[in-house]
Every structure is written in C-alpha cells, then in structure tokens.
Amino acid sequence: MTPAAKPGRKKIRVSIARQAALKTIKRVFDGQSLSVVQPTTIDILEDGRDRGLANEISHGVLRWHWQLAFFISQLLSKPLKQKDSDVQLILLMALYELKECRTPDYAVINDAVDLVRAPPGKGAGKKWAAGLVNAVLRRFTREKEALLALVQAAPVENAQAIYSHPCWMLEKIEKDWPEDWRQILDANNQRPTFWLRINQARYDSDQYRQLLAEKDIEAHIPVLDDEVADHALKLEQGVDVRTLPGFADGAFSVQDVGAQLTAGLLGASASDKVLDLCAAPGGKTCHLLERYRDLDEVVAVELEEQRMRRVRENLQRLKLESRAKLIVADVREYKRWWDGDLFDRILIDAPCSASGVIRRHPDIKTLRRESDIEPLVQLQSEILTSAWQMLAAGGELLYVTCSVFKDENQNQIADFIGVNSDAEEIKIMADWGVPCEHGRQLLPGEQDADGFYFCRLKKQYEK
C-alpha cells in the first residue's frame, strides 16, 4: 500500500507543460538547438494544450531572455549562483508568462513555486528557493510598469534589454542596416507568421483556401510578387498541420513566403539541368519540382545522410521522389561525385548565420556566436567557387541565404565577382525587399516574411 501523505504537507503538482518548457530551455542554454530538442521534450506531449503552452513559454523565454534577465537583476539583491541556474530559468519562464500571457498571475506564481520545489527531473529540487521565487514574482506583478519604464529610461545603456539581442548581434545589425536596424530587431521578437505553400499539381491558392474555409480556418493570399510567390497562403493562427486537408497526400508544405520566392527567381525551363546545393530539409527542392513540372530531374546535394533523410521524406510525401536524384556529399569536393555534365541552373541555399529567421528560431540569439561568422563566410565562398565550376556558360546561379549580415550576402558576392571575370549579376527587379549593391535583401517582418537574401549570377560565354 502507498503510505498516506503526512497531514499538512502539500502535494506538489507540477504542470506538465512547464516541466517540458524547463527541460527544453535548459538544453538550449546548454548548447543544443531548439529544433533538435523540441521533438523529445514538447512534441511528445499528448495534450495539444500542453504542447501549445510549452511552446509558448520556451519560445518566449528564448526570444526575450535578455530583457527578462534584466528584470531579475533588478528584483534580486544579488545574482543567483551558477549552480542555481535552474532557479534562474524558472524565474525567466514565470516572468515571461506574467508579462506576455493571459494566465492568471496567481496560477503562474503557484506553478513556479511548485516547479522549483519539485524533485530533479520534474523541477529544480530546491525547496529553499520557493520563498525567493514567490517573493520575486509577486514583486514583479506590483512593479511591472516601473521596471518597463526603467528599461526605456536609458535606451543606449539598456539596448540589449530593450531589444533582447546579444550585444554583438545588435551592434552588427545596426552597423549593416543603419536605417532599418530597429525594424529588424523588432521583427525578430515577433511570433512568426504561419505560411503554407500549396502544391501546384493539386490546387491553386483560392481552391485550397476554400477547403480551409470549410473548416473555419482563415487564410489570406500574400501581397508579395504573385509571379514568384503565387502559391502561398497565410494562416491567421497556427494549427497542427497534420489536421489540415490533404496533408498526408502532399496538398501543401509549410514554408515561409520569403523562402517561396526562391523557385520563381531561379527561372528554370523544361530542358534545363538543375542542381540544388545544400538541399536539406528539402522545401526548396520540392518547390522547384512542383513549380517546374516539365523538369525531368533535380539533382539535390546535402552533406549529411541524416539531413538528407528529411529531404527524402518531404519528396515522398509530395510524391516527387521519382524526379529527384539525391547525393550525400561535400559540395566542395565536387570532383568526387559530379559526372562532369554541366548544369544550366544552380541553386545555392548557403549555410549561414540564420540571422534572418530569428523570429522562427529564437534560439539562434542564444546559440550563435560572433566568432561563427568568419568561418561561415569562408564556407560560403568555397561552395560558390565549387558550384561555379559545374555551371554551363550562359547558365544561371541563384545564391540564397536566410541572413541579414552583409558579410554573408552582398559583400560575399562582391568578392566573388571580383575574382570571377565571367560572373555577371542579373539584377532582381521587384516590389519587395531592399536593392543592394549586389542582390536583393528581404528584411525580417517585411510583408510578414522572414529575412532572406537573393542574388542571381549568369556565367558569361568566353570571348
């Protein structure tokens, strides 16, 4: 028999959602990416409401970490010790809920106290901190407006707390985009828009929007250039995509509208031989095959088998696998896998800092380091150089990143053109984005899209 609880002892009931959020945030702060962590901490929760709350808290803390940490510094008489970092995480979680969510204050505070008291594996296992957590959070509810005013009172000194970005990233964005940096930082802190790409072989946007309307799901067609993003739909709120009409049959894919610009900009025709480099997770590969239905084949290259598995799964769901040739290889070692037959169109979805998709992946602000940029720029340069050797004269290469850093984008292209006399830029004329010295930059948040950089290059014939 289970012994009865001792009289007067409160049984700790820890919220499953907040347990999952705590595990998620802790592992991200330990250096793991959110996309790796989430499937094993949040996605496994059976109740959709628990998944939703855990997602909201974990993404919110990663998005507003620096501002929330500033509040804690003002509310504590001295900082917590490193060994008590789990108490700090629970405070961050609760402060985010108190500031941004509609959960009643008393419920947030009670659950935070239970979480800090709960044994390791479920919580922090630190009963001594229960009173401290309770006092800090109650004080925040009383002084919230004053704390927010304190942050804004010294905008230069408190820029990190105001915009909730690491200093190096904030400074780099301000340097690269002196007219737009506030807009970029604000966009990075917004919840991402939920975009679908409708499979053109199955439906057009209006047809699928009608299917959604029958399920009382509101969706809108974007105002971005309809020639290059002509099968996008914006959902007014996030949903479990598995419940949408035709998911299993490949009726649509989840893809940001900015990323959907890629296929149209590549401009392939039926006779073209097409190469897609750095192809995972396969969204752009699939879109190319959907858009250019006369293409016999797209050759997709990815470095790691595990990442290529994602490409294969997407192709299979969309019933496109028969038209794709998948190669697991290092792009830079092209002589090992390339058959020597030149390509007419090459897409490079280059590895980058992902500084343009922070609103969708807020862990980037925590995990990315300034020291990462130079190696990424070098890698991009090597991929560009290798790809150029496989491009036919008269052929076109589309260089794409999900970055806003100029070193990875227009400066990268300027350097490439400077050493490749047969490289000629094809200017992108559009009503979206910012024209750069080379290429075009779609800034985060513009027309509800993520941030992407595009540049079209043509290989000139020898004179």
C-alpha positions as CSV (number, residue, x, y, z in Angstrom):
1,M,0.0,0.0,0.0
2,T,1.1,3.6,-0.7
3,P,1.6,5.4,2.6
4,A,-0.7,8.3,3.3
5,A,0.7,11.7,3.0
6,K,1.6,13.4,6.3
7,P,-1.0,15.8,7.5
8,G,-0.4,19.4,6.5
9,R,2.2,18.5,3.7
10,K,1.2,20.0,0.4
11,K,1.4,17.6,-2.5
12,I,3.4,19.1,-5.4
13,R,1.5,19.1,-8.7
14,V,3.8,20.3,-11.4
15,S,2.4,21.4,-14.7
16,I,3.4,19.0,-17.5
17,A,3.7,21.9,-19.9
18,R,6.0,23.9,-17.7
19,Q,8.2,20.8,-17.0
20,A,8.6,20.3,-20.7
21,A,9.4,24.0,-21.2
22,L,12.0,23.9,-18.4
23,K,13.7,20.9,-19.9
24,T,13.7,22.5,-23.4
25,I,15.2,25.8,-22.3
26,K,17.8,24.2,-20.1
27,R,19.0,22.0,-23.0
28,V,19.1,25.0,-25.4
29,F,21.1,27.0,-22.9
30,D,23.5,24.0,-22.7
31,G,24.1,24.4,-26.4
32,Q,21.6,22.3,-28.2
33,S,19.4,23.7,-31.0
34,L,15.6,24.1,-30.4
35,S,14.8,22.0,-33.5
36,V,16.8,19.1,-32.0
37,V,15.4,19.4,-28.5
38,Q,11.7,20.1,-29.1
39,P,10.7,16.7,-30.6
40,T,11.8,14.9,-27.5
41,T,10.5,17.4,-24.9
42,I,7.5,19.2,-26.2
43,D,6.2,17.4,-29.4
44,I,5.8,14.2,-27.4
45,L,3.2,15.7,-25.1
46,E,-0.2,14.1,-25.7
47,D,-2.4,17.1,-24.9
48,G,-2.4,19.8,-27.6
49,R,-3.0,22.4,-24.9
50,D,0.2,21.3,-23.0
51,R,2.2,21.4,-26.3
52,G,0.9,24.9,-27.0
53,L,1.8,26.3,-23.6
54,A,5.2,24.6,-23.5
55,N,5.9,26.0,-27.0
56,E,4.8,29.5,-26.0
57,I,6.9,29.6,-22.8
58,S,10.1,28.1,-24.3
59,H,10.0,30.2,-27.4
60,G,9.0,33.3,-25.4
61,V,11.9,32.9,-23.0
62,L,14.4,32.3,-25.8
63,R,13.0,35.4,-27.6
64,W,13.0,37.7,-24.5
65,H,15.8,36.2,-22.4
66,W,17.9,39.4,-22.1
67,Q,15.0,41.6,-21.1
68,L,13.7,39.1,-18.6
69,A,17.2,38.7,-17.2
70,F,17.4,42.5,-16.7
71,F,14.2,42.3,-14.6
72,I,15.7,39.6,-12.5
73,S,18.8,41.7,-11.9
74,Q,16.6,44.5,-10.6
75,L,14.4,42.2,-8.4
76,L,17.2,40.3,-6.7
77,S,19.5,41.8,-4.2
78,K,22.4,39.7,-5.5
79,P,22.7,37.3,-8.5
80,L,22.0,33.6,-8.2
81,K,25.0,31.3,-8.2
82,Q,25.8,29.3,-11.3
83,K,24.8,26.1,-9.5
84,D,21.3,27.6,-9.2
85,S,20.8,28.3,-12.9
86,D,17.7,26.1,-12.9
87,V,16.1,28.6,-10.4
88,Q,17.0,31.4,-12.8
89,L,15.3,29.5,-15.7
90,I,12.1,29.1,-13.7
91,L,12.1,32.8,-12.9
92,L,12.6,33.6,-16.6
93,M,9.7,31.3,-17.5
94,A,7.3,32.8,-14.9
95,L,8.3,36.4,-15.8
96,Y,7.6,35.7,-19.4
97,E,4.1,34.4,-18.6
98,L,3.4,37.3,-16.2
99,K,4.4,39.8,-18.9
100,E,3.1,38.3,-22.1
101,C,0.4,35.6,-21.4
102,R,-3.1,35.7,-20.2
103,T,-2.7,33.1,-17.4
104,P,-3.8,34.5,-14.1
105,D,-0.9,35.8,-12.0
106,Y,-1.6,33.6,-9.0
107,A,-1.5,30.4,-11.2
108,V,1.8,31.4,-12.8
109,I,3.4,32.1,-9.4
110,N,2.0,29.0,-7.7
111,D,3.2,26.8,-10.6
112,A,6.7,28.4,-10.5
113,V,6.9,27.7,-6.8
114,D,5.9,24.1,-7.3
115,L,8.3,23.7,-10.1
116,V,11.3,25.0,-8.1
117,R,10.3,22.6,-5.2
118,A,9.7,19.6,-7.4
119,P,12.5,16.9,-7.4
120,P,15.1,16.9,-10.2
121,G,13.6,15.5,-13.4
122,K,10.4,17.3,-12.8
123,G,11.7,20.6,-11.4
124,A,14.7,22.2,-9.7
125,G,14.6,20.2,-6.4
126,K,15.4,23.3,-4.4
127,K,12.8,23.9,-1.7
128,W,14.9,26.6,-0.2
129,A,14.3,28.8,-3.2
130,A,10.5,28.5,-3.0
131,G,10.1,31.6,-0.9
132,L,12.6,33.6,-3.0
133,V,10.7,32.7,-6.3
134,N,7.4,33.6,-4.7
135,A,8.7,37.0,-3.4
136,V,10.4,37.9,-6.7
137,L,7.4,37.1,-8.8
138,R,4.9,38.9,-6.6
139,R,7.2,41.9,-6.5
140,F,7.3,41.9,-10.3
141,T,3.5,42.0,-10.5
142,R,3.5,45.1,-8.3
143,E,6.4,46.9,-10.1
144,K,6.0,45.7,-13.7
145,E,5.2,49.1,-15.2
146,A,8.0,50.8,-13.3
147,L,10.5,48.1,-14.5
148,L,9.4,48.6,-18.1
149,A,9.8,52.3,-17.7
150,L,13.3,51.8,-16.2
151,V,14.4,49.8,-19.2
152,Q,13.2,52.6,-21.6
153,A,14.7,55.4,-19.5
154,A,18.2,54.6,-20.7
155,P,17.8,53.4,-24.2
156,V,21.5,53.4,-25.1
157,E,22.7,51.6,-21.9
158,N,19.8,49.2,-21.9
159,A,19.6,48.5,-25.6
160,Q,20.3,44.8,-25.0
161,A,17.4,44.6,-22.6
162,I,15.1,46.7,-24.8
163,Y,15.7,44.7,-28.0
164,S,16.6,41.4,-26.3
165,H,19.6,40.5,-28.5
166,P,23.2,39.7,-27.6
167,C,25.3,42.8,-27.9
168,W,27.5,41.7,-30.8
169,M,24.4,40.8,-32.9
170,L,22.7,44.1,-32.1
171,E,25.7,46.1,-33.0
172,K,26.3,44.2,-36.2
173,I,22.7,44.6,-37.4
174,E,22.9,48.3,-36.6
175,K,26.1,48.7,-38.5
176,D,24.9,46.8,-41.6
177,W,21.4,48.4,-41.6
178,P,21.7,51.9,-40.0
179,E,18.2,52.9,-41.4
180,D,16.4,49.6,-40.6
181,W,18.0,48.1,-37.6
182,R,15.2,48.8,-35.2
183,Q,12.7,47.3,-37.6
184,I,14.8,44.2,-37.9
185,L,15.2,43.8,-34.2
186,D,11.5,44.3,-33.5
187,A,10.6,41.8,-36.2
188,N,13.0,39.3,-34.7
189,N,11.0,39.4,-31.5
190,Q,7.6,38.8,-33.1
191,R,5.9,35.5,-33.3
192,P,6.4,34.0,-36.8
193,T,3.7,34.0,-39.4
194,F,2.2,30.6,-40.3
195,W,2.7,30.1,-44.1
196,L,1.7,27.3,-46.4
197,R,2.9,26.6,-49.9
198,I,0.1,25.0,-51.9
199,N,1.2,22.1,-54.2
200,Q,0.5,23.4,-57.7
201,A,-0.1,20.0,-59.0
202,R,-3.1,19.6,-56.7
203,Y,-4.7,23.0,-56.0
204,D,-4.3,26.7,-56.7
205,S,-4.4,29.1,-53.7
206,D,-8.0,30.0,-54.0
207,Q,-9.1,26.4,-54.2
208,Y,-7.2,25.4,-51.1
209,R,-8.3,28.5,-49.2
210,Q,-11.9,27.3,-49.8
211,L,-11.1,24.0,-48.3
212,L,-9.7,25.7,-45.2
213,A,-12.8,28.0,-45.0
214,E,-15.0,24.9,-44.8
215,K,-13.1,24.0,-41.6
216,D,-13.4,27.6,-40.3
217,I,-9.7,28.3,-40.9
218,E,-9.0,31.8,-42.1
219,A,-6.2,32.2,-44.7
220,H,-5.0,35.0,-47.0
221,I,-3.1,35.3,-50.2
222,P,0.1,37.4,-49.8
223,V,0.7,40.7,-51.5
224,L,4.3,39.7,-52.4
225,D,5.0,39.4,-56.2
226,D,2.5,36.9,-57.4
227,E,4.8,35.7,-60.1
228,V,7.3,34.3,-57.8
229,A,5.2,33.6,-54.7
230,D,2.0,32.5,-56.4
231,H,1.0,29.5,-54.3
232,A,1.4,30.9,-50.8
233,L,-1.3,31.2,-48.1
234,K,-1.0,32.9,-44.7
235,L,-3.0,31.3,-41.9
236,E,-4.2,33.7,-39.3
237,Q,-3.2,31.3,-36.5
238,G,-1.0,28.3,-36.0
239,V,-2.5,24.8,-36.3
240,D,-1.4,21.2,-36.2
241,V,-0.6,20.8,-39.9
242,R,-1.5,17.1,-39.7
243,T,-5.1,18.1,-39.3
244,L,-5.3,20.2,-42.5
245,P,-6.9,18.8,-45.6
246,G,-4.6,16.8,-47.8
247,F,-1.5,16.8,-45.6
248,A,-0.8,13.1,-46.0
249,D,-1.4,13.4,-49.7
250,G,1.0,16.2,-50.3
251,A,-1.5,19.0,-50.8
252,F,0.7,21.6,-49.2
253,S,4.0,22.2,-47.4
254,V,4.9,24.5,-44.5
255,Q,7.3,27.2,-45.9
256,D,7.8,30.8,-45.2
257,V,6.7,33.1,-48.1
258,G,10.2,34.6,-48.3
259,A,11.7,31.1,-48.9
260,Q,9.0,30.6,-51.6
261,L,10.5,33.4,-53.7
262,T,13.4,31.1,-54.5
263,A,11.9,28.8,-57.0
264,G,10.5,31.7,-59.1
265,L,13.8,33.5,-59.1
266,L,15.7,30.5,-60.4
267,G,13.7,30.7,-63.6
268,A,14.2,27.1,-64.9
269,S,12.8,25.7,-68.1
270,A,11.9,22.2,-69.2
271,S,15.2,21.5,-70.9
272,D,17.4,22.7,-68.0
273,K,19.6,20.5,-65.9
274,V,19.2,21.8,-62.4
275,L,21.4,21.4,-59.3
276,D,20.2,22.2,-55.7
277,L,23.1,22.5,-53.3
278,C,22.8,22.3,-49.5
279,A,19.3,21.0,-50.1
280,A,18.1,20.0,-46.6
281,P,15.4,20.0,-45.4
282,G,14.1,19.9,-49.0
283,G,11.5,22.6,-49.1
284,K,13.1,24.4,-52.0
285,T,13.9,21.1,-53.8
286,C,10.2,20.2,-53.6
287,H,9.1,23.6,-54.7
288,L,11.3,23.5,-57.8
289,L,9.7,20.2,-58.8
290,E,6.2,21.5,-58.1
291,R,6.7,24.7,-60.0
292,Y,8.6,23.4,-63.0
293,R,6.6,20.3,-63.7
294,D,8.3,19.7,-67.1
295,L,11.7,19.3,-65.4
296,D,12.8,15.7,-65.7
297,E,15.0,15.8,-62.6
298,V,16.6,18.0,-60.0
299,V,19.9,16.8,-58.5
300,A,20.0,17.6,-54.8
301,V,23.2,17.5,-52.7
302,E,23.5,17.5,-48.9
303,L,26.4,16.9,-46.7
304,E,24.9,14.6,-44.1
305,E,22.8,11.5,-44.5
306,Q,20.6,12.4,-41.5
307,R,19.7,15.7,-43.1
308,M,19.2,14.1,-46.5
309,R,16.6,11.9,-44.9
310,R,14.5,14.9,-44.3
311,V,14.7,15.8,-48.0
312,R,13.7,12.3,-48.9
313,E,10.7,12.3,-46.5
314,N,9.4,15.6,-48.0
315,L,9.8,14.3,-51.5
316,Q,7.9,11.1,-50.7
317,R,5.0,12.9,-49.0
318,L,4.7,15.2,-52.0
319,K,5.1,12.2,-54.4
320,L,8.1,13.8,-56.1
321,E,10.8,11.3,-55.3
322,S,11.0,9.9,-58.8
323,R,12.1,13.2,-60.2
324,A,14.9,13.9,-57.7
325,K,18.4,12.5,-57.7
326,L,19.8,12.7,-54.1
327,I,23.5,12.8,-53.5
328,V,25.1,12.8,-50.0
329,A,28.4,14.6,-50.4
330,D,30.5,17.6,-49.7
331,V,29.7,20.2,-52.3
332,R,33.3,21.5,-52.2
333,E,34.6,18.1,-53.2
334,Y,32.5,18.1,-56.4
335,K,35.1,16.1,-58.4
336,R,34.3,13.1,-56.3
337,W,30.6,12.9,-57.2
338,W,29.9,15.1,-60.2
339,D,29.7,13.3,-63.6
340,G,31.1,16.3,-65.5
341,D,27.8,17.2,-67.2
342,L,27.4,21.0,-66.7
343,F,24.2,22.4,-65.1
344,D,22.0,25.1,-66.6
345,R,20.6,26.3,-63.3
346,I,22.2,26.0,-59.8
347,L,20.6,26.9,-56.5
348,I,22.8,27.5,-53.5
349,D,20.8,27.7,-50.3
350,A,24.0,28.6,-48.4
351,P,24.8,27.6,-44.8
352,C,24.7,30.9,-42.9
353,S,24.1,32.6,-39.5
354,A,20.3,32.3,-40.0
355,S,20.1,35.9,-38.6
356,G,17.1,36.5,-40.9
357,V,14.9,33.8,-39.4
358,I,15.3,34.5,-35.7
359,R,11.6,35.1,-35.1
360,R,11.0,31.5,-36.2
361,H,14.1,30.1,-34.4
362,P,14.7,32.3,-31.4
363,D,17.4,30.0,-30.0
364,I,19.7,31.5,-32.7
365,K,20.2,34.5,-30.4
366,T,21.4,32.3,-27.6
367,L,23.5,29.8,-29.7
368,R,25.1,31.9,-32.4
369,R,28.5,33.5,-31.7
370,E,30.2,36.4,-33.4
371,S,33.1,34.0,-34.0
372,D,30.9,31.8,-36.1
373,I,30.6,34.4,-38.9
374,E,34.0,34.3,-40.4
375,P,34.1,30.5,-40.9
376,L,30.6,30.7,-42.4
377,V,31.7,33.3,-44.9
378,Q,34.7,31.1,-45.8
379,L,32.5,28.1,-46.3
380,Q,30.1,30.1,-48.5
381,S,32.9,31.3,-50.6
382,E,34.2,27.7,-51.1
383,I,30.7,26.4,-52.0
384,L,30.2,29.3,-54.5
385,T,33.6,28.6,-56.2
386,S,32.9,24.9,-56.5
387,A,29.4,25.4,-57.8
388,W,30.7,27.8,-60.5
389,Q,32.8,25.1,-61.9
390,M,29.7,23.0,-62.6
391,L,27.7,25.8,-64.2
392,A,27.4,25.9,-68.0
393,A,28.3,29.0,-69.9
394,G,25.1,31.0,-70.3
395,G,23.7,29.3,-67.2
396,E,22.5,31.0,-64.0
397,L,23.2,30.5,-60.4
398,L,20.9,31.8,-57.6
399,Y,22.7,32.4,-54.3
400,V,20.3,32.5,-51.2
401,T,20.9,32.9,-47.5
402,C,18.5,33.4,-44.6
403,S,20.9,36.0,-43.2
404,V,20.8,39.8,-42.9
405,F,24.6,40.2,-42.4
406,K,26.2,41.9,-45.3
407,D,29.4,39.8,-45.0
408,E,27.4,36.7,-45.9
409,N,25.4,38.4,-48.6
410,Q,26.3,41.4,-50.8
411,N,30.0,41.5,-49.6
412,Q,30.3,37.8,-50.3
413,I,29.0,38.3,-53.9
414,A,31.2,41.4,-54.4
415,D,34.3,39.3,-53.5
416,F,33.2,36.5,-55.8
417,I,32.5,38.8,-58.8
418,G,35.9,40.4,-58.2
419,V,37.8,37.2,-58.8
420,N,35.5,35.6,-61.4
421,S,35.5,37.8,-64.6
422,D,32.9,35.5,-66.2
423,A,30.3,36.2,-63.4
424,E,27.7,38.8,-64.3
425,E,24.9,39.8,-61.9
426,I,21.3,39.7,-63.1
427,K,19.5,42.5,-61.2
428,I,16.4,41.4,-59.4
429,M,13.6,43.9,-60.1
430,A,10.9,43.5,-57.6
431,D,8.5,45.4,-55.4
432,W,9.7,43.6,-52.2
433,G,13.0,43.9,-50.3
434,V,15.9,46.3,-50.4
435,P,18.1,46.6,-53.5
436,C,21.7,46.1,-52.5
437,E,25.0,46.8,-54.4
438,H,24.7,43.2,-55.4
439,G,21.4,41.2,-54.9
440,R,18.3,42.0,-53.0
441,Q,17.5,41.7,-49.3
442,L,14.1,40.8,-47.9
443,L,14.2,42.1,-44.3
444,P,12.6,40.2,-41.5
445,G,8.9,41.1,-41.0
446,E,8.5,42.7,-44.4
447,Q,5.1,41.6,-45.7
448,D,5.1,39.0,-42.8
449,A,8.0,37.2,-44.3
450,D,11.3,36.0,-42.8
451,G,14.6,37.6,-43.8
452,F,16.3,36.3,-47.0
453,Y,19.0,37.5,-49.4
454,F,18.9,36.6,-53.1
455,C,21.4,37.2,-55.9
456,R,21.2,36.0,-59.5
457,L,24.5,35.4,-61.3
458,K,25.0,34.5,-65.0
459,K,28.0,32.8,-66.4
460,Q,29.2,34.6,-69.5
461,Y,30.5,32.8,-72.6
462,E,34.2,33.0,-73.2
463,K,35.1,35.9,-75.5
